[in-house]
């Protein structure tokens, strides 16, 4: 299984977690395994999901600080919020992928799960977190 496929599974699991406001990783794994018809939950997907759930408040705070005045994450489409959370977590914490590549992966997820307008929005928000040297 590719990293992109594992990232996609993590995104879909995070989307499910956000829908039910569940932060228990084990519950999310089981729901995602059933919903996606998986025999097991991939290790890299687990790493991403556990990290996002453990750091959700911090991630959401950072993302909120880059939204237009008056906007809240709760107002965003659920899939866009999940893409932003996954993208930011991976940009700031992954030892496997560089931040710019993580941003590109988030944009690829937009291509698969969201809309062109959302892709531009996600790019605009996450680009704030790329370290430009």
Biotite code that builds the C-alpha atoms (Angstrom):
import biotite.structure as struc

atoms = struc.array([
    struc.Atom([0.000, 0.000, 0.000], chain_id="A", res_id=1, res_name="UNK", atom_name="CA", element="C"),
    struc.Atom([1.372, 3.442, -0.913], chain_id="A", res_id=2, res_name="UNK", atom_name="CA", element="C"),
    struc.Atom([1.771, 6.369, 1.469], chain_id="A", res_id=3, res_name="UNK", atom_name="CA", element="C"),
    struc.Atom([-0.904, 8.189, -0.511], chain_id="A", res_id=4, res_name="UNK", atom_name="CA", element="C"),
    struc.Atom([-3.345, 5.316, 0.006], chain_id="A", res_id=5, res_name="UNK", atom_name="CA", element="C"),
    struc.Atom([-2.568, 5.233, 3.729], chain_id="A", res_id=6, res_name="UNK", atom_name="CA", element="C"),
    struc.Atom([-2.973, 9.019, 3.894], chain_id="A", res_id=7, res_name="UNK", atom_name="CA", element="C"),
    struc.Atom([-6.336, 8.669, 2.154], chain_id="A", res_id=8, res_name="UNK", atom_name="CA", element="C"),
    struc.Atom([-7.468, 6.108, 4.739], chain_id="A", res_id=9, res_name="UNK", atom_name="CA", element="C"),
    struc.Atom([-6.352, 8.441, 7.543], chain_id="A", res_id=10, res_name="UNK", atom_name="CA", element="C"),
    struc.Atom([-8.305, 11.292, 5.933], chain_id="A", res_id=11, res_name="UNK", atom_name="CA", element="C"),
    struc.Atom([-11.463, 9.231, 5.672], chain_id="A", res_id=12, res_name="UNK", atom_name="CA", element="C"),
    struc.Atom([-11.099, 8.067, 9.279], chain_id="A", res_id=13, res_name="UNK", atom_name="CA", element="C"),
    struc.Atom([-10.540, 11.641, 10.429], chain_id="A", res_id=14, res_name="UNK", atom_name="CA", element="C"),
    struc.Atom([-13.638, 12.717, 8.516], chain_id="A", res_id=15, res_name="UNK", atom_name="CA", element="C"),
    struc.Atom([-15.623, 10.053, 10.398], chain_id="A", res_id=16, res_name="UNK", atom_name="CA", element="C"),
    struc.Atom([-14.091, 11.152, 13.704], chain_id="A", res_id=17, res_name="UNK", atom_name="CA", element="C"),
    struc.Atom([-15.006, 14.785, 13.039], chain_id="A", res_id=18, res_name="UNK", atom_name="CA", element="C"),
    struc.Atom([-18.589, 13.790, 12.204], chain_id="A", res_id=19, res_name="UNK", atom_name="CA", element="C"),
    struc.Atom([-19.099, 12.152, 15.577], chain_id="A", res_id=20, res_name="UNK", atom_name="CA", element="C"),
    struc.Atom([-16.628, 14.330, 17.497], chain_id="A", res_id=21, res_name="UNK", atom_name="CA", element="C"),
    struc.Atom([-14.866, 11.119, 18.552], chain_id="A", res_id=22, res_name="UNK", atom_name="CA", element="C"),
    struc.Atom([-11.312, 11.407, 19.817], chain_id="A", res_id=23, res_name="UNK", atom_name="CA", element="C"),
    struc.Atom([-10.842, 7.760, 20.814], chain_id="A", res_id=24, res_name="UNK", atom_name="CA", element="C"),
    struc.Atom([-8.521, 6.335, 18.165], chain_id="A", res_id=25, res_name="UNK", atom_name="CA", element="C"),
    struc.Atom([-9.623, 2.723, 18.681], chain_id="A", res_id=26, res_name="UNK", atom_name="CA", element="C"),
    struc.Atom([-13.264, 3.623, 18.047], chain_id="A", res_id=27, res_name="UNK", atom_name="CA", element="C"),
    struc.Atom([-12.273, 5.539, 14.944], chain_id="A", res_id=28, res_name="UNK", atom_name="CA", element="C"),
    struc.Atom([-10.194, 2.599, 13.630], chain_id="A", res_id=29, res_name="UNK", atom_name="CA", element="C"),
    struc.Atom([-13.143, 0.254, 13.994], chain_id="A", res_id=30, res_name="UNK", atom_name="CA", element="C"),
    struc.Atom([-15.598, 2.639, 12.350], chain_id="A", res_id=31, res_name="UNK", atom_name="CA", element="C"),
    struc.Atom([-13.196, 3.308, 9.492], chain_id="A", res_id=32, res_name="UNK", atom_name="CA", element="C"),
    struc.Atom([-12.377, -0.375, 9.000], chain_id="A", res_id=33, res_name="UNK", atom_name="CA", element="C"),
    struc.Atom([-16.087, -1.145, 8.735], chain_id="A", res_id=34, res_name="UNK", atom_name="CA", element="C"),
    struc.Atom([-16.913, 1.849, 6.532], chain_id="A", res_id=35, res_name="UNK", atom_name="CA", element="C"),
    struc.Atom([-13.970, 1.273, 4.189], chain_id="A", res_id=36, res_name="UNK", atom_name="CA", element="C"),
    struc.Atom([-14.167, -2.533, 4.286], chain_id="A", res_id=37, res_name="UNK", atom_name="CA", element="C"),
    struc.Atom([-10.584, -2.890, 5.548], chain_id="A", res_id=38, res_name="UNK", atom_name="CA", element="C"),
    struc.Atom([-9.141, -5.990, 7.191], chain_id="A", res_id=39, res_name="UNK", atom_name="CA", element="C"),
    struc.Atom([-6.682, -3.876, 9.172], chain_id="A", res_id=40, res_name="UNK", atom_name="CA", element="C"),
    struc.Atom([-5.850, -0.235, 9.668], chain_id="A", res_id=41, res_name="UNK", atom_name="CA", element="C"),
    struc.Atom([-2.433, 0.605, 8.116], chain_id="A", res_id=42, res_name="UNK", atom_name="CA", element="C"),
    struc.Atom([0.363, 1.686, 10.465], chain_id="A", res_id=43, res_name="UNK", atom_name="CA", element="C"),
    struc.Atom([1.032, 5.015, 8.765], chain_id="A", res_id=44, res_name="UNK", atom_name="CA", element="C"),
    struc.Atom([-2.704, 5.793, 8.810], chain_id="A", res_id=45, res_name="UNK", atom_name="CA", element="C"),
    struc.Atom([-2.697, 5.023, 12.541], chain_id="A", res_id=46, res_name="UNK", atom_name="CA", element="C"),
    struc.Atom([0.301, 7.280, 13.118], chain_id="A", res_id=47, res_name="UNK", atom_name="CA", element="C"),
    struc.Atom([-1.397, 10.160, 11.334], chain_id="A", res_id=48, res_name="UNK", atom_name="CA", element="C"),
    struc.Atom([-4.782, 9.664, 12.965], chain_id="A", res_id=49, res_name="UNK", atom_name="CA", element="C"),
    struc.Atom([-3.386, 9.253, 16.488], chain_id="A", res_id=50, res_name="UNK", atom_name="CA", element="C"),
    struc.Atom([-1.204, 12.335, 16.081], chain_id="A", res_id=51, res_name="UNK", atom_name="CA", element="C"),
    struc.Atom([-4.047, 14.463, 14.766], chain_id="A", res_id=52, res_name="UNK", atom_name="CA", element="C"),
    struc.Atom([-6.485, 13.355, 17.468], chain_id="A", res_id=53, res_name="UNK", atom_name="CA", element="C"),
    struc.Atom([-3.884, 13.932, 20.212], chain_id="A", res_id=54, res_name="UNK", atom_name="CA", element="C"),
    struc.Atom([-3.053, 17.413, 18.869], chain_id="A", res_id=55, res_name="UNK", atom_name="CA", element="C"),
    struc.Atom([-6.467, 18.421, 17.544], chain_id="A", res_id=56, res_name="UNK", atom_name="CA", element="C"),
    struc.Atom([-6.932, 21.457, 19.759], chain_id="A", res_id=57, res_name="UNK", atom_name="CA", element="C"),
    struc.Atom([-3.509, 22.862, 18.854], chain_id="A", res_id=58, res_name="UNK", atom_name="CA", element="C"),
    struc.Atom([-3.942, 22.128, 15.131], chain_id="A", res_id=59, res_name="UNK", atom_name="CA", element="C"),
    struc.Atom([-7.389, 23.700, 15.056], chain_id="A", res_id=60, res_name="UNK", atom_name="CA", element="C"),
    struc.Atom([-6.119, 26.771, 16.895], chain_id="A", res_id=61, res_name="UNK", atom_name="CA", element="C"),
    struc.Atom([-3.302, 27.253, 14.398], chain_id="A", res_id=62, res_name="UNK", atom_name="CA", element="C"),
    struc.Atom([-5.634, 26.758, 11.439], chain_id="A", res_id=63, res_name="UNK", atom_name="CA", element="C"),
    struc.Atom([-8.223, 29.156, 12.882], chain_id="A", res_id=64, res_name="UNK", atom_name="CA", element="C"),
    struc.Atom([-5.588, 31.867, 13.188], chain_id="A", res_id=65, res_name="UNK", atom_name="CA", element="C"),
    struc.Atom([-5.235, 31.786, 9.376], chain_id="A", res_id=66, res_name="UNK", atom_name="CA", element="C"),
    struc.Atom([-8.927, 31.959, 8.517], chain_id="A", res_id=67, res_name="UNK", atom_name="CA", element="C"),
    struc.Atom([-10.631, 35.172, 7.497], chain_id="A", res_id=68, res_name="UNK", atom_name="CA", element="C"),
    struc.Atom([-12.007, 37.243, 10.350], chain_id="A", res_id=69, res_name="UNK", atom_name="CA", element="C"),
    struc.Atom([-15.275, 35.822, 11.586], chain_id="A", res_id=70, res_name="UNK", atom_name="CA", element="C"),
    struc.Atom([-14.711, 32.369, 10.087], chain_id="A", res_id=71, res_name="UNK", atom_name="CA", element="C"),
    struc.Atom([-14.515, 29.241, 12.205], chain_id="A", res_id=72, res_name="UNK", atom_name="CA", element="C"),
    struc.Atom([-13.405, 25.732, 11.316], chain_id="A", res_id=73, res_name="UNK", atom_name="CA", element="C"),
    struc.Atom([-16.907, 24.511, 12.132], chain_id="A", res_id=74, res_name="UNK", atom_name="CA", element="C"),
    struc.Atom([-18.208, 26.527, 9.154], chain_id="A", res_id=75, res_name="UNK", atom_name="CA", element="C"),
    struc.Atom([-15.969, 24.726, 6.690], chain_id="A", res_id=76, res_name="UNK", atom_name="CA", element="C"),
    struc.Atom([-17.014, 21.643, 4.783], chain_id="A", res_id=77, res_name="UNK", atom_name="CA", element="C"),
    struc.Atom([-16.132, 18.647, 6.941], chain_id="A", res_id=78, res_name="UNK", atom_name="CA", element="C"),
    struc.Atom([-13.862, 17.131, 4.309], chain_id="A", res_id=79, res_name="UNK", atom_name="CA", element="C"),
    struc.Atom([-11.964, 20.418, 3.885], chain_id="A", res_id=80, res_name="UNK", atom_name="CA", element="C"),
    struc.Atom([-11.452, 20.659, 7.627], chain_id="A", res_id=81, res_name="UNK", atom_name="CA", element="C"),
    struc.Atom([-10.124, 17.103, 7.722], chain_id="A", res_id=82, res_name="UNK", atom_name="CA", element="C"),
    struc.Atom([-7.758, 17.839, 4.818], chain_id="A", res_id=83, res_name="UNK", atom_name="CA", element="C"),
    struc.Atom([-6.476, 20.956, 6.594], chain_id="A", res_id=84, res_name="UNK", atom_name="CA", element="C"),
    struc.Atom([-5.925, 19.078, 9.864], chain_id="A", res_id=85, res_name="UNK", atom_name="CA", element="C"),
    struc.Atom([-4.163, 16.185, 8.150], chain_id="A", res_id=86, res_name="UNK", atom_name="CA", element="C"),
    struc.Atom([-2.068, 18.489, 5.980], chain_id="A", res_id=87, res_name="UNK", atom_name="CA", element="C"),
    struc.Atom([-0.962, 20.694, 8.857], chain_id="A", res_id=88, res_name="UNK", atom_name="CA", element="C"),
    struc.Atom([-0.185, 17.746, 11.116], chain_id="A", res_id=89, res_name="UNK", atom_name="CA", element="C"),
    struc.Atom([1.905, 16.082, 8.450], chain_id="A", res_id=90, res_name="UNK", atom_name="CA", element="C"),
    struc.Atom([3.654, 19.346, 7.523], chain_id="A", res_id=91, res_name="UNK", atom_name="CA", element="C"),
    struc.Atom([4.682, 19.945, 11.114], chain_id="A", res_id=92, res_name="UNK", atom_name="CA", element="C"),
    struc.Atom([5.304, 16.427, 12.400], chain_id="A", res_id=93, res_name="UNK", atom_name="CA", element="C"),
    struc.Atom([6.167, 13.966, 9.668], chain_id="A", res_id=94, res_name="UNK", atom_name="CA", element="C"),
    struc.Atom([9.650, 12.529, 9.525], chain_id="A", res_id=95, res_name="UNK", atom_name="CA", element="C"),
    struc.Atom([8.750, 10.811, 6.243], chain_id="A", res_id=96, res_name="UNK", atom_name="CA", element="C"),
    struc.Atom([7.709, 13.729, 4.058], chain_id="A", res_id=97, res_name="UNK", atom_name="CA", element="C"),
    struc.Atom([8.895, 17.326, 3.685], chain_id="A", res_id=98, res_name="UNK", atom_name="CA", element="C"),
    struc.Atom([6.404, 20.123, 4.484], chain_id="A", res_id=99, res_name="UNK", atom_name="CA", element="C"),
    struc.Atom([6.091, 21.258, 0.845], chain_id="A", res_id=100, res_name="UNK", atom_name="CA", element="C"),
    struc.Atom([5.409, 17.680, -0.235], chain_id="A", res_id=101, res_name="UNK", atom_name="CA", element="C"),
    struc.Atom([2.826, 17.334, 2.561], chain_id="A", res_id=102, res_name="UNK", atom_name="CA", element="C"),
    struc.Atom([1.133, 20.484, 1.248], chain_id="A", res_id=103, res_name="UNK", atom_name="CA", element="C"),
    struc.Atom([1.081, 18.960, -2.245], chain_id="A", res_id=104, res_name="UNK", atom_name="CA", element="C"),
    struc.Atom([-0.401, 15.759, -0.835], chain_id="A", res_id=105, res_name="UNK", atom_name="CA", element="C"),
    struc.Atom([-3.145, 17.782, 0.868], chain_id="A", res_id=106, res_name="UNK", atom_name="CA", element="C"),
    struc.Atom([-3.906, 19.405, -2.485], chain_id="A", res_id=107, res_name="UNK", atom_name="CA", element="C"),
    struc.Atom([-4.033, 15.961, -4.111], chain_id="A", res_id=108, res_name="UNK", atom_name="CA", element="C"),
    struc.Atom([-6.592, 14.953, -1.490], chain_id="A", res_id=109, res_name="UNK", atom_name="CA", element="C"),
    struc.Atom([-8.625, 18.017, -2.470], chain_id="A", res_id=110, res_name="UNK", atom_name="CA", element="C"),
    struc.Atom([-8.569, 16.779, -6.072], chain_id="A", res_id=111, res_name="UNK", atom_name="CA", element="C"),
    struc.Atom([-9.968, 13.437, -4.950], chain_id="A", res_id=112, res_name="UNK", atom_name="CA", element="C"),
    struc.Atom([-12.435, 14.471, -2.256], chain_id="A", res_id=113, res_name="UNK", atom_name="CA", element="C"),
    struc.Atom([-13.293, 18.145, -2.571], chain_id="A", res_id=114, res_name="UNK", atom_name="CA", element="C"),
    struc.Atom([-13.691, 20.944, -5.112], chain_id="A", res_id=115, res_name="UNK", atom_name="CA", element="C"),
    struc.Atom([-11.389, 23.281, -7.069], chain_id="A", res_id=116, res_name="UNK", atom_name="CA", element="C"),
    struc.Atom([-12.491, 26.211, -4.873], chain_id="A", res_id=117, res_name="UNK", atom_name="CA", element="C"),
    struc.Atom([-11.635, 24.233, -1.781], chain_id="A", res_id=118, res_name="UNK", atom_name="CA", element="C"),
    struc.Atom([-8.272, 23.307, -3.245], chain_id="A", res_id=119, res_name="UNK", atom_name="CA", element="C"),
    struc.Atom([-7.384, 26.998, -3.627], chain_id="A", res_id=120, res_name="UNK", atom_name="CA", element="C"),
    struc.Atom([-8.617, 27.677, -0.086], chain_id="A", res_id=121, res_name="UNK", atom_name="CA", element="C"),
    struc.Atom([-6.641, 24.757, 1.428], chain_id="A", res_id=122, res_name="UNK", atom_name="CA", element="C"),
    struc.Atom([-3.540, 25.878, -0.453], chain_id="A", res_id=123, res_name="UNK", atom_name="CA", element="C"),
    struc.Atom([-3.965, 29.440, 0.836], chain_id="A", res_id=124, res_name="UNK", atom_name="CA", element="C"),
    struc.Atom([-4.280, 28.329, 4.454], chain_id="A", res_id=125, res_name="UNK", atom_name="CA", element="C"),
    struc.Atom([-1.571, 25.646, 4.500], chain_id="A", res_id=126, res_name="UNK", atom_name="CA", element="C"),
    struc.Atom([0.922, 27.762, 2.556], chain_id="A", res_id=127, res_name="UNK", atom_name="CA", element="C"),
    struc.Atom([1.161, 29.922, 5.692], chain_id="A", res_id=128, res_name="UNK", atom_name="CA", element="C"),
    struc.Atom([2.888, 27.019, 7.433], chain_id="A", res_id=129, res_name="UNK", atom_name="CA", element="C"),
    struc.Atom([5.596, 26.353, 4.833], chain_id="A", res_id=130, res_name="UNK", atom_name="CA", element="C"),
    struc.Atom([8.968, 27.531, 6.058], chain_id="A", res_id=131, res_name="UNK", atom_name="CA", element="C"),
    struc.Atom([10.386, 29.690, 3.302], chain_id="A", res_id=132, res_name="UNK", atom_name="CA", element="C"),
    struc.Atom([14.114, 30.033, 3.800], chain_id="A", res_id=133, res_name="UNK", atom_name="CA", element="C"),
])
